[in-house]
Amino acid sequence: MIARICIPLIAIATFHLTINAVLANGTQFYCPPELDIKHGNVVWEGGYSDMPYMVMLPSGKIGMALTISDGKEGNADQHIIWLVSSDRGSSWSKPVKIELPNGPEASWAMPFAENGRIFLFYTYNTRNIRHWPFSDKNGGRSRVDMLGDLAIRYSDDEGQTWSDRIEVSIPRTAIDMENSFAGKETIFWLTGKPVRIGEYVYIGLSKGGKSYSGNILPETEAFLFRTKKIEEPDNYELVPSGKRGFKAMNGDLVTEEPSIASFGDDSILVTMRTTSGRILQAYQSSNTNKWLTNWAKYIDGQYLEHPRAMPMISSLSNGSIILWFHNNSGVDFQNRNPVYIACAIKQGNQNVSWSKPRMLMCDSDKNVRISYPSLVEIGNGKVLISETNKRTTRVHRYSMSELCGTTNPNEE
């Protein structure tokens, strides 16, 4: 069901750093009424809806790819739809089905626009695998939406019609050989919205290894998947090269859901979630091919705290990079409420730190999980941010100055 509700401009409240413990430690939770997500515009509700990734279209309209099903996440009818807004997010078109609900699972599409063409990258259960065995041979699961290949479709009419599917096999690495398919299938999903940096388009990709009942993804690694020619399946390669992806330094076996941004100088910044209550970040400056990997820190040296939730980063036209995170030390899939933002501070060519956190949005029900955002600039100094609690998808309008309004966050 699609709703049309007016979007107010919401001011961002500033909170002291010590509020980051309220969720993970189970102490008092507070959501300022003016920051409640219910002020946003409902794009989709009912059933499952996830990863509402947006892109600006050549006409100035906004496109959104959304993964939905009539039931819960991972249902066999899970598929992708395309929506368009011609009024900066106040209302949305009837959906166009990218894949059908009676076909193999199609999930988590990410749009990318270039030279008038709109591309969608998504996970597609190409071989229609119906059983995912556990690594200890003790049963398995019927949820199979993380199996298959990278699929691509493109549109030259802003999503009214779409090309045939292009399928790209994900190169096998060590973690694939450790999975319960012994590398015959790749366990993967996409989260990092495509970004062009230099001559490459980069996509964020996560791989899973061993899996067990009650712990389906105990070991994961993060990669970037890049290409110079989107429509050529043989033109893709993984970053880092070699047998292993990005991994946390402290022995944490979970590193996943990479998000990608750049300062506009061919540098690459990647943020990833872990189960250490922190954000892992990797940075490659514009004048080196080496990655500096460390825990994300504020300018004063304190660690940013964050649960097992996607830490989205996005480049803004004013030269800033904004980070979406949850500012608490949870180590599981919970504690995704409230949402905070911080702004990147580039420290020479060696490292990136972050400004103090500010609360962006929240839900009055502390158990609601707010995640998988996307950000587009919609003109006149305004941005639109999407989010989902996996049942209701909303968009929210802000002024850019409310987010990272200066190219030098050290002055805040």
N, C-alpha and C positions, 0 to 999 in steps of 0.2 A: 504494500500500500504506500502511496506517495502523498505526502502532506505538503502544504504551502503555508509557511508561517513567516512573518516579518522578522528580520534579523536586527537586533539592536547592536550598537557599538559598545563593547564592554571594556571597562577600564581594568587594568591589571593591578592587583594588590601586591604590596611588597611585604615580605615576612622575614623575620630573623632566621638565620641559618639553622638554629637549634630545633626548628619545627620539623626537621627532616626525620625525627625519631617517632613521630606520633603514630604512624601506621604500623611500622615493623615491630614496635615495642608494645603495641596494643593499648596505648594510652589514649587520652581524649582526642577525638577527631572533630574538626570543625571545618565546614564549608561556607565561606562567605556567600550570602544569598545572591549578591550581584555577580558572582563568578560561576553560579550553577549552570551546568551544561543545558539545562532545560530552557535557557534563554535562546539557544541556537535554533536553527531551522532543521526540522526533521526531513531528511532526504528519503529514508527507507526504514520501515519498521515491520516486525513480524517475522518469525522464522529466524534464520541465521543471516547476518550480513557482516562483511569483513573487508578490511583493507580498501577503504574508499579512496583510491588514488586519483588525483586530479591532474589536468594539464590544460593550459591555455590553447585554444584553437585559433587558426589563422584569422577567423572572422571576429575574434574578440570574445566569443562564447567560451564556456568552460565545459570540458568533458570530464566524466568520471567513470572509471572502471570499478565494478563492485562484484564481489563474490557472494553468492546467496545460495540458500536452500530453504525448502519449506520446513525443515526440521532443525537439527543441530549441526554443528560443525562436523564435517566428514561424512555426512549423509551421501548416499549414492547419487542423489539428484543435484549435487553441488555443481554449480556452473557460474558463468560470468555474464554480466550484463553491462551495457553501456548507456549512460545517461548524459544529457546535455542541458545546461542552463544558459539562457540568453539574458538573464537579469541579475548577473553577479551572485547567483546562488540562492535567490529568493524562491525560485520554483524550478522544477526539473521535468524533462520530457518523459514520455513513455519509454520504457526500456527496450533496447535492441539486444537480443540474445546473441552473444558471441559464440557460445557453444550451447547445445541443447541439454535440458535436464535429464533426458533419457539416454544420453551418451556417456562415455567414460568421464570420470571426474575431471573438471577443469577449474583451476583455483588460482587466486591471488595475482590477478593481472596488474601490470604496471605500464602506464602509458608513457610515450615519448613522442614529441612532435618535432619535426625538422623538415624544412623546405616544403611546407604545405602538406606533408604526409604524416598521419598518425599511426604509430606502431603500438601494439600491445604484446608484452612478454608475459607468459604465464606457465604454470606447471600443468602438464596434461598427462593423464594416465594412458599413454599411447597404446600399450599392449593389453589394456583392460585387465590388469592383474586384480584378482578378487580376494586374495589371501596374503597377508603379511605374516610370515612365521616369526616366532620369537627365537632369539639366539640360542637359548638353552633347550630348544626343541620341545618345550613344554607349552604347546598350543600356539596361538597366534591371534591376529585381529583382522576384522573385516573392514576396518577403516583403511583406505588405500589411496587417499588423496595426495600423499607425498611421494608417490611412485611415478616414474615415467620420464618424460623428456621436457626440455624447454620448448614451448610452442610460441609461434609468432604469427600474428595477423596484422595487416595494415589497411588503412582506409585513406582514400583521396577525396572523400566528400564529408569529412568530419564525423564519420561514424554511422552514416546512413546505410552504407554497404561495406563489406569487408572482404579481403582477399581470401584465397584458400590458405589453409594452415601450413606453415613452414615448421618443420620439426628439427631441433638441434639436439644431438646427443651430448650429454654432459661428460667431459673427459673423466675417466676413472682415476682416483687417487687412493692413497693407503686406507683412508677411512671407509671407502666403498668396499674394499676387499675384506674389511672387518665386519660388514653388515651381514644380516641373516640370509641374504641372497648371494653372498660371496662375490659381490660385484656385478652380478648379472643384471641387477636393477640398481638404480641410484635412488637413495632416500634424500629428497631435497625439497626446499621451498624458497620462494623469492620474497624479499622485503625491501631491498634497497632500490628506491626509485631511480630509473636510468638517468645518467648524467653524462653529457659530453665534456671530456677534459682532453684538450689537445686533439689528436687525430682519432682517439678512441671513444666509443660509448661504453660506459661501465654500468653493470647491473650487480646488485647485492644478492648473494646466494648463500644458503646454509646447507650443509650436508650432515646426515645422521649416520652413525655407525651401528653398534650393537643395540638391541632392543629387548625389553623384557616386559612381562605382565606387571602393570603398576608403575613402570618406568620406561616409557617407550623411547625416550631420547636421553639416555644417561651420558652419551658422549656425542658431541657435535663439533664441527669446525666451520669457520666462515671463510668465504672466498669472494673475490670479485670476478665476474665473467665479462670479458671485454671483446669488442670487435671493431674493425674498421669498416666493415661492410655488413650491415644488419641483415640483409636478405640472403646472404651466402652462408649456409649451415657449416661449411668447413672453415670459416674465417673467425672462429671464436677460440679464445684461450682463457685459462684460469690464472688468476693472480691471488696469492703468490704462486710462482711456478714451482715445480717439484712435487713431492709426494704429500706435503702437509699444508693445511691452510693456516689462517691466523688462529693462535691459541693463547689462552691466558698464561701468565708467567708463574702462577703460584700453585700449579698442579690442578686447578679447576678443569674438569673435563668438558665443560660446556662453554663454547664460544660460538655465537650465532646471531642472526638477524642484523647483518651489516647495513649501515646507512652511509651514504656517500655525499660529500660536498667538496667544493674548492673555493679558494680565495680569488679565483679568476686569473691565476698566474701559472696554471698547469700543475699546481700542488694538489695533492689528494689527501683528504681527511676522511677517516672511516671510524665510526663508532659501533660497538657491538655489545650485546647483553651477555651476562655470565650468571653463575649461581654463587658469586662471591659477594653480592650486595654492592657491586661496583660496575662501572662502565670501562670496558677495554677500548682503547683508541689506538689507531695506527696512523702515522703521518708520514707522507713522502713529499719533501719539498720540491720545488720546481727545478732545482739544479742537481738532483741526485736520484739514483734509482734504488736507494736504500730506504727501508721502512724503519721508523722508530716506533716501537710498540710499548705502551705503558698504560697505567691506570689514569683515567681522566681526573684532573685536579683543578681546584680553584686557583686563582692567582696567588692566594696566601699559602698554597701547598696542601690544603686539606683535600681529602678525596671526595669526589661526588659520590653520593649513595643512590643506588638504583636496583630494583628487583629484576626478576627474569621477565622483562618487558622490552619492547623495541625502543631504543634510544634514537629517535629520529633527528637527523640534522638536515638543514636546508640552507642553501646560499641565497642571499638577498641581493637585489640590484644595487644597494648602497654599499656593497663590499663586506657586509657582515655575514656570519654564519650563526644560525639559531639552533639551539639544542632543546628538544622536548624530552623531559625525564620526570621521574616521580619522587626524587629527593627523600628516599627512605632505604633502609638497608635490608629489605626483604630479599630472600634467596629463592623464591618460587614464583609461580605465575600469578600470585595475588598482589595486593598493595599497589594497584595502578590508579590510585585516586588519593590525593589530588594530582594535577599535572602542574609541573613547573617548567620554566624556561631559563636558559642562560645563554650568554653570547660569547663566541670564541674570541680569544686574545692570542694573536700570533706573536710568538717570542722568537724573533730572528728567523732563521731557516731550520731550526732544530726542533721546535716543540710548539704545542698549542695548549693553553690553559683556558679557564672559563671565569666569567664574571659571577657575581653573587646571584643566587637563585631568586626568582620571582614567581609567585603562584599565577598561573594562567587561567585554569578552569578546574572545576570539581563537580562532584555529585553529592547531594545531601545524604545519600545512602552510601556509607563507607565501603560496602561490599561490591558496589558497581565498579567494573574495571573499564577504564577509558584508555584506548590505545590505537595503534596503527594510523597515525595522522598523516596528512598530506597538506602541503602549502603551495598556493599559487598567488602571484601578485595580480591584482585585478584593476590596477590603474588608480590615479589620483591619490597615491600614497597608501592605498589599502591592500590588505591581503585577506585571503579566505583560507581557513584551516578546517579540514575535515577530521572527524574522529568517529570511533564506533565502540560500543560496549558489546558487540557481537550479536546484538538483537535490534538495536536502534542506531542508525547512522545519522549524524548531524553535521552541519557546517556552521562556522562562526566567523564573523567579519571583525577585523581589527585594523587600526592604523599601523603602518610600519614603525612609526616612532614609538608606539607602545611596546614593540617587541625589542628590536635592536636598532634603536634610532640613531646610533652614532657609529661611525666606522672605527672608533677607538674606545672600546668598552672600559679601558683603564681610567677614563675620565668620569665614569658613572659614579 
